[in-house]
Amino acid sequence: MESGLTFNLVPWVVFLPLIGLSINLLFGRKFGESFSGTVASLATGLAFVVSVILAVALANHPEGVTVPLADWITIGSLTVRWAFRVDTLSVVMMLVVSGVGTLIHIYSIGYMHNDVRHNGDEGRYTRFFVFLNLFIAAMMILVSADNFLMMFVGWEGVGLCSYLLIGFWFEKGKNGTGNSEAAKKAFIANRIGDFGLLIAMFLIFVNFGSFEFDAVFSQAAAITADKPGVMLAITLFMLLGVTGKSAQLPLYVWLPDAMAGPTPVSALIHAATMVTAGVYLMTRSAAFYMLVPNAQSVVMWVGAATALFAATIAVAQYDIKKVLAYSTISQLGFMVAAVGMGATVAGMFHLITHAFFKGLLFLAAGSVIQGVERGMHHGDHGTDPQDMRQMGGIRKQMPVTFWVYLIGALALSGIAPLAGFFSKDEILAAAWTSQPGIFIVLALAAFMTAFYMGRQLVMVFFGDARSEAAKGATESKLVVTLPLMILAGLSVLGGLLNLPGLHTLEHWLEHTLGKVEPAHFVWLVAGISLVLALLGLGLGWMIYSRKNEKPFVDPLKKALGPLFTGMENKWWVDELYAAVILNPYKAFAHFMAEPVDLGVIDRIGGGLAAGTRAMAEGLRKLENGYIRTYGLLMLLGLTAILTWLFLH
């Protein structure tokens, strides 16, 4: 197959998931669960096959192409095409999104079979897969777009899908509204970030006259020399968009609450789709950031601060998914910091490996949760199946889940030779050579990552069961564990993608990102990173391995006192937002609703209506049905007209 014809396959990475969701919308509920899950998984799997074909074609023509589909917007001098960009960066993202997404779809076939029954609504099974396919389609639009405006369609699409899936069980949660509140929180927090990206896009069009990547990036140096303030504004507003979508300070608060969605949603959002969008945007726009050192400094410090801040909170959480959620925020901080330092390849490398081991950890956590839920049928109905304090000893009942979870935890912690060791080491090495302050912050975050993963492993899998539900937990079926095994294999071997000395990913991405200085393997940094990881895991084991009492009391709570309380309460950031923003806004809204809206505006409207009604009542008396009355009125009217004409 000729490469030109091969590249023309790219629209199918979007069309296939759309076809899958369309089939399920029409026939899914009629033909049942197996049909819905198979169609959705096949659609995403075929999108992965197309992505692989595109990658093979790029190996022979790495310069890439743009594949136009249609003229989209034509207004005056503005012409925007719906066009797909096939280059080494976009195809890497397509492979990650569709590859990991396919495994999540397959896993969901088994997971959602139990979840819809546990939540008492089997009819939502097909709806879940419709939303999941839509999520993949939106993310594929985002990463394959050839211009900022088309990319923004995908950007908003994944935001919509996150809202739909986080609030999938909208009537569940705290007080029957907790899940819907979490969905609204994600949606609103991301609208703040989207405002920043929109302003950046407006500035780009006004100053560059185009939204297309090639046209914009080719002018970047000239615009920066002529208007440095404009480029600083563009990059910082773009960063605001990234803090929303990729959950960085200060807009990270939606991501932990996103755990309200079914566990496959958590894996999809955290591993393959939404949160990686911000990192991809900055990597795609690296030509901007390289020209604005001040923006680079802000980016790397936002990333580093987020990495450490989120890691401190993860140390004191008890919900198995919340620990992983704060870990995702922290690891995204590593990626953002890498892009800020100019180490874009290192950031992308960590994005890829993180998709492997974090997807694995979330899906394995879902296996644990459902294992405990099955154990609840043995009589312990008061157990929270996500509370690690009520787990313990699960490795005995769920050995497959335990081993894959262990691999994911070690990869995340940065233990050699697993994938996370190599990708995290590249970021630390870049910081070591250019930004010592960033290195110290990220090294502390890396140590805390290993500690809270060691803590989680002990609390969930080791010791004795601390509830009857944990004691009765059972292993998940093969349709659930098979994707876990594949992701575990990728978490082990993922480091080969950019192995020191070979730099395969680096050579692949340089065709899109340009030549960069090869990342050197620094033995001292690798040694420090590995020692910190081993110390963190060991410390977690030492502190928590003997704590099996019921009820569970965290040994750090007494040792750290107020410090632990702060971490446990997430440093009261949500409470701060409530006090400074939400509560005043609600009070203002109440004032506008009661005294202003009801007291003034509604009274004006009501008064006009009452006046109109009174006037109508008066005029009704003229319509009495007597011909003599109508004749008299006509005579009076005619007299009035003649009098007016005579006088004038």
N, C-alpha and C positions, 0 to 999 in steps of 0.2 A: 504493500500500500504506500503510495506516495505521501511524503510528509505534508504537503499542502492539503490533500484530502483528509489526512489523519487529523490535522489541526481543526478542520471543519467539524469534527465530532464534539468540540467543546460545549456547544449549547446543550448537549444531552446531559451534562453534569447537573443542569438545572431542570431540564424537561423530565428526566426519569423520575426524580422524587415527586414532581408535580403530577405525573401520570399515575404514580403509585397512590398518592393521596386521593386523586380523582376516582380511581377504581374503588378504593375503600369507601369513599363517600357514597358511591352509587350502589355498591354490592356488598360492602364489608359486613354489615349487620345481618344481611340475608344469608350469607354463606358461613358465618361463624368466626370464631377466634383464630383457628388455624389458618384460614384463608387470609384474614386481615394481617396477621403477623408475618406470614410468608410473602404476601404482596409487598408490604412495606419494606421488609428486609431485602427482598430481591431488587426492589427499585434502588435502594441505597447501594447494594452490592454491585449492581450494574454501573452505577455512577463511579464506583471505585475502579471497576474494570476500565471505563473510559479514561479515568485519571491515570491509570497505569500506562495505557496506550499513548496518551499525551506525553508522559514522562519518557517513554522509549523514543518517541519522535523527537523530543527535545535533545536527547543524547546526541543525535546526529545534526540537529540544527539548534544549538543552545541559545542563539540570539533571540529566539522567540518571535511570535507574530501577534497581530491583532485581527480577530475574526469578527467583522461587522455583521449584525443580524438585521437591523432596520434603523432607519432614521426615527428618532424618538421625539425630540423637541426642536422645533425651528421657530424662533421668534426674533425677527430682525436679524442682527448679526450673530445671534446665538444659535448654534447648531450642536445638538448633543445626540450622539449615536448610541443605540443599544449595541455595544460591542464587547466582545470577550477578549481578555488579554491572556495569552498563553506564553508565560515565561517561567523561568526556573523557580521564582518565588511563589507565583500563583499556583503552580502545579504542586509544589510541596504542600501548600495549604489544602489544595483539593485532596491530595492523598491522605492527609491527616484527618480531615473532616469526614470524608467518605469511608476511609478504612476503619477508624475507631468508631465512627457512627454506625457502620454495618454491624460491628460486634455488639454495640449497645442495643441495636434493634433486635438481634438474635436473642440476647440476654432478656430483653423485655418480653419476648414471647412467653417465657416461663415465669418471669417475675410478675407481670401484670395479670396473668391467669390467677395467681394467688391474691394479688393486691386488690383487684376489683371485688373479689369475694370477701376479703377481710374488711373492706369498706362498704360492702353491701350494695353494690351497683354494678352488676355484670355488663350492663348495657354500654358502659363507657369504654370498654376495651377497644373497640374500633376507633372511637374518637381519639384515644391516646395515640394510636399509630398515625392517624391523619395529621395530628399536631406535630408528631415527631418527623414525619416526612417533610412537612412545611418548614420545620426548623432547618433541616439539611438543605432544602432548596434555597432558603433565604441566605444561609451562610455561604452557599456556593455562588450566589449572585455577588455577595460582598467580596469574596476573594478572587473572583474571575473578572471583575469589572475593569474596564479600560479608562474610566474617568471617575472623578469624585462624586458626581451626581448619581450615577448608577450604583456606585458603591454605597451611597447613602440609602438607597432603596433596600439593599440587603441589610445594612446597619439597622434600619428601622424594623425590618422584617424579623430579625432575631430578637429585637426588643419586644415585639408583639408576641412572638412565640414563647419567650420566657414568661411573659405575663399569663398566657393561656395555660402553660404547663406548671408553673409554680402554684397557680390557683386551680389546678386540675380538680382537686377535692376541695372546692371553694367553701363548702358548707361545714368543713371539718376545722380542727384547730381550736385554740383557746376561745372559749365562749361562743363557739360556732362560727366565728368570723376570723380566726387567726390566720388561716391559709389565704383567705381573700385579702386580708390586710398585708400579708407578706407579698402577694402579687402586686398590689397597688404600690407598695414601697419600692419594689424593683422598678416598676414602670415610671414612677415619678422621679426617683433618683437618676434614672437614665435620661429622662427628659432634660434634666439640668445639664448633664454632660452633652446631650445632643444640641442644646442651645450653643455651647462652645464650639462644637464642630460646624454647626450652621454658620456662625459668625466667621469662622476660619474659611469656609467655602465661599462666603460672600466676598471676603477680602481677596481671595484667590481670583475670583472672576473679575472683580473690579480692576485689579492690578495686572493680571496676566491675560485677561480676555478669553479665557478658555477653562474648561474643567478637565480636559484630557491630560493624562499623566505626562506623556512625552512632551507635549507643548508647554506644559507648566514647568516641568523640571529642567527643561533646556534653557528657560529664562531665569532660573532661580538665582544664579550668580549675579546677573546684571541687575535684577530687581533688588537684591540684597545690597549691592554697592550703591544703588541709587536711593533706595528707601529702606534702610536697616530697621527702622521702627516698625514698618509694616510687616517685615519678615518675622520680627520678634513677636508681634501680635498674633500672626498666623500660627506660629509654632506653639505659643502658650495657650491660645484658644483651642487648638487641636489637642493639647495635653489635657485640657478640661474635659473634652470628649472622652479621652482615654481613661481618665480617673473614674468616669461613670461606667463605661462598658467593661473595662478591665479591673474595676474594683480597687482603685488606689485611694490613698488619702486625698481629700476628705469624703469621697463619695462611695466608699467601700461598704457602707452599712447595709446595703440591700442584699449582699451575697450570702451572709450567714442565714438570713431569714428565708432565702431561696430554697433551703432544705425542706420547706413545707411541701414541695413537689415530690412525686414518686422518685425513688432512688435513681432509676435510669435517666431521669431529667437532670438530677444533680451531676451525674457523670457526664452527660452531654454538654451541659452548660460549662462545667469546670474543666473538662478535658479537651473537647474537640471544637466547640463552637464559640459561644458568645464572649466569654472573657478573653479569648485569644484575639478577638477582633481589634482591640485597642493596640496590642503589641504589633499585629500585622499592619495596622494603619501607620504607626510610627516607623516601622521598618520600610514600608513602601515609600514613606515620605522622608527617608533618611537624607536625601539630597537637600532638604530644607534644614534639618537639624545640624548637619555638618557645617552649615554656613553661619549658624547663630550660636556661638559658644555659651552665651548667657542662658539660652533656652536649654542647651544640653546640660548645664549645671543644675538647673531647676528640675529637669526630668530625672537625672540620676539621683538627686537627693530625695525627690518624692518617692522614687522606687525603693531606695535603700531604707528610708524611714518607714515605709509601708511594710517592707520585709520584716524588719525587727518588731515593729508595733504589733502586727498581726500574730507573729510568733509568740509574743508574750501572752496574748489572749488565749491562744490554742493550748498553752500549758495548763490552764485552769478550767477547761471545759469538760463536761461529762457526757454530752450527747456525741455519739460516735461519728455522726455526720458533721456536726458543728466543728469538731476538731479538724476534720479534713477541709471544711470550708475555710476556716482561718488559715490553714496551711496553704490553700490555693491562693488566697490573697497575698500571703507571704512570698510564695514562689513567683507569682506575677510581678511582685516587687523586684525580684532578682532580674527578670526579663526586662522590665522597664529601665532599671538601672543600667543594664548592659547596653541597651539602645542609647541611653543618655551618654554613656562613655564612648560611643562609637563602635562598640563591639556587637554589631548587628548580627553577625553570624552566630556568635555565642548565644545571643538572646533567642534566635530562631532554633538553635540546637536544643536549648533548654525547653522551648515551647514544645518541640516534637517529643522529647523524652518524657516531659511532664504529662503530655497527653497519654502516653503509655502507662506510666505508673500511677498517675492520679485517676485515670479511667479505671484501672485495675482496683485501686483502693476503694473508690466509691461503689463499684459494682460488688466487690467482695463485702463491703459494709452492708449492702443491701441483702446479700446472701446471709450474713450474720443476723440481720434484723428479722428476716423471714424465718430463719431457723429458730430464733427465740419466740417468734409468734406461734410457730408450730408447737413449741414447748409449752406455751401458755395453755394449750388444750389439756395439759396434764394437771391443771388445777390452780396455777398461779396467775389469776386474771388481773391482779393489781400491778403487774410488772410493766414498766415502760420499756418496750423492746429496743429503744435506742439509747438507753441510759447505761453507760459502761459500769456504773456502780452496782448494777443488778446483773452483771454478766459474770465472767470468770470461768476458767476451765473448759472453754468451748472448743479448744483444739482437739479434745478427746472425741467429741460428738461430730465435729465438722473438720476432719483432717485435710480435705482438699482445700476448703476455704482458708484454713489456717496457713497452709504452705504458700498459697498464692499471695495471701495478705502479707506474710512475712517477706516475700520477695519484693512486693510493692513498698513496704515500709523501709526496707534496707536500701532500695533504690532511691527513694525520696530522701533518706538520711544521708546519702552520698557515700555508701560503702562500695569500695572497689571489688570487682570490676563491673558493677552494675551500671546501667545507663546514666542514672543521676549523678554518679561520681564524675563522669567525664564532662557532662554538660555544665554542672555547677562549678566544676574546677576551672573551666574556661572563663567563666564570669569572674571568679575570684582572682584568676591569674591576670585578667585585664585590669582589674582594680588594683592589684598588687603593683603593677608596673606604672600605672598612671594616676591613681586616686587612692592614696593610703587611707584617708578617712573613710571612704566608701568601703574599702576592704575590711576595716575593723568592724563597721556596722554589719556588713553582710556575713562576716565570719561569726559574729555573735548570733545572728539569725540562723546560720547553719547549725551551730551548736544546739540552739533551742529547738530546731526542727528535729534533730536526732533525739533530744530528750523527750519531747512530747510524743514522738512515735514509739519510743521505748516504753513510756508510760502507758500508751494506748494498747500496745501489744500485751503487756502484763495484765492490765485491767480486764481485757476482753478474753484472752486466750489461756492465761496461765492461772495457777492456784486452783482453788476449789470454787465450784459454782456458788454464787451468792443469792440465787433465787431458784425456785423450782422450774421456772421457765427456762433458765439457762441450763439447768441440769437435764431438761427434756429436749433440748435443741437437737435438730436432726439436719443432716447434710442436704444440700439442694440438689435438684435433678441436673442431668447432663446438659440440658439446654441452657442452664444458668452457669454451670461450672466450666463448660467448654470455652466460652469467650474469656473467662478468667484465666484459663491456662494459656491461651494465645497471647493475651496481654502480658502475662507473666514472662513468657518467652521474649516478647519485645522489650520488656523492662530489663531483661538480662542482656540482650544482644544490641540494644539501641545505641550503645556507645560506639559501635562500629561505624555508625553514620559519619562520624567526624573524628576518627581515631587519631591521636597525635602522630605526626609523621606522614599520615595519608591525607588528612584534611579533605575528605571526599565532599562533605556538605559545603565546605568553604569554596572549593573549586566549582561546585555546581551553582552556588548562589552568586558568585562573582560575575556571572554573565548578566545578572540583573542589577546587583548592588554595586558593581564596579570592583576593581582590584582593591583588596585590603591587605594590610600587613598580616602575614600568617600568624595564627595564634600559636605561641610557643608553650610547650609543656614545661611548667616550672616545677621541678621536683620538690622544692621547699614548700611551695603553695599546696601541691598535692598531698605532701606529708602532713602539713598543718590541717588541711581539710579532713583528711582521713582520721587523724588523731582526735579532732574535735567531734567527728561523727561517732567514733568508738566511745569517747568519754561521755557524750550525751546519752547514747544507748545504755552504756554501763551504769550511769548514774540513775537513769530511769528504772533499770532493773533493781538496783540496790535499794532504792527508796520504796518501790511499790510491790516488790515480789513477796513481801511478808504481810501484806495488808489484805486479809481475807475476812475480816470480821463483818458482821451484819448488825446494824447498817454500816455501810462503808464510810469511813472518815478519812479524808485526804490528808496524808502525813505532812504535806507542804502547808496546809492551812495553819497549823500550829507553828511551824517553823518560820514561815514568812509573814504571818499576821496580816497587817493592813495591805502589804504588797500583794499577797495572794488574793485578798478580798477585791482589790482593784482589778486584777486580772480576771477573776471569776465573774465580776460584774462588767467586764469588757470596757473597763476604764470609764464607765458611765457616759460614753459618747452618745448613745441613743437618748439618754436622759438629758444630756446637754442640748442636743438638737431639739428635743421636746420643749425644754425651758426657753431656749433662745429663739427658735423659729416656729415650731408647730403650735405651741400653746398660744403665743401672741397672735399667730395667724388665725387660729380657731376663735380667739376672743374677738378679733377684728371682724371675722366673718359673722359671728353671732351678733355683734353690734350692727353690722350692715344689714343683717337679716331682720332683726327685731325693730330697733328704733327707726332705721333709715328705710329699709325696704318695706316692711309692714306698716311702720308708723307714718312715713311720708309718701313714698312712691305709690304704694298700694292705695293709700287714702286719696291721692290725686286721681289715680285711675278709677277708684270707686266713686269719687265725687263726680267725675265726668260722666260715668255710666249712669249715676243717679239723676244727674241733670238731664241727660238725654232721655232717660225713661220718663221723667216728669213732663218734659216738653212733648213727648209722644203721647202721654196720657191726655194732655191738654188738646192736642190736635185731633185726638180720637173723637172728641166731643163734636167736632165739625162733621164727622162722618156719621150722621144720624139716620140716613135713609129717606129723608123727606125732600121731595123735588123742589118744594118752595124754598127750602133753605139753600139748596145748591143754586137756584135761580137768583136769589137775593145776593149770594156771594159773587156770582158772576157779574151782576149789575154793579155791585160795589167795586169790584175789580176794574170793570170797564170805565166806571166813573173816575176812579183814581188815575187810570192811564190817560184819559182825555184831559183831566185837570193838569196832570204833569206836562203834557204836550202843549196845552194852552199857555201855561206859565212860562215855558221855555221857548 
